[in-house]
Amino acid sequence: MIKWGLASGLTVALALWTSLFLPVAAVPAFSFAWLLHWLLMIVAVKIVPQVLPRAVGPLTLNVGPNESRWSRRLGVLAFKRILDLIGWNRMIQKARGYSGKRGELARLTEETWRSELGHAWALLMTCLIAIALWSSRPDVVSGLLVLAVPLHVYPILLQRLLRWRIQQLGGATATQ
């Protein structure tokens, strides 16, 4: 938990400090927001795997059918197709080492949870930074919030939809 707190505090402090040096203009503010989101994901990749086994505890990996219906209505499958077109999903599948075999579903379930947790942490940090910059840098805040949807909200929904599909195949659940 100390690593989460330390990483969170340092990331927010670094973002606030560097925002002081940005010129007030749309392009630098959007660029800063773009780079900050990627920095958050790099930090998430470094901290999530180390704390996942202790973090699972009372949290559930299971996804309900109503949630999957809402995800589809919100266009998560269209988002997935975009990721397929640009090659992102192919890269992630290689990184996960998933070959499509039923015996690997439990590990894939954990990987989706790990990804969801990383994006949720990055989204939380984005919101904290946006709140801290609300009055001084609205240009940065708007860039942060606009980018949060495709870079964190939709990936979270996509991971949960994938986990729902695994459940339908009789794959791993939180109780397994």
WOJOMO-V10348 format. One record per pair of residues at least 24 apart in sequence whose C-alpha atoms are under 6 Angstrom apart, sorted by the first residue. I is the first residue (numbers start at 0). J is the second residue. Records with the same first field share a line. If there is no record, write none. Layout:
I=J, J
This chain:
28=138, 139
29=142
32=142, 143
39=121
43=117
59=173
60=173
61=172
62=163
67=160
104=170
105=171
108=162
111=158
115=155
118=151
122=151
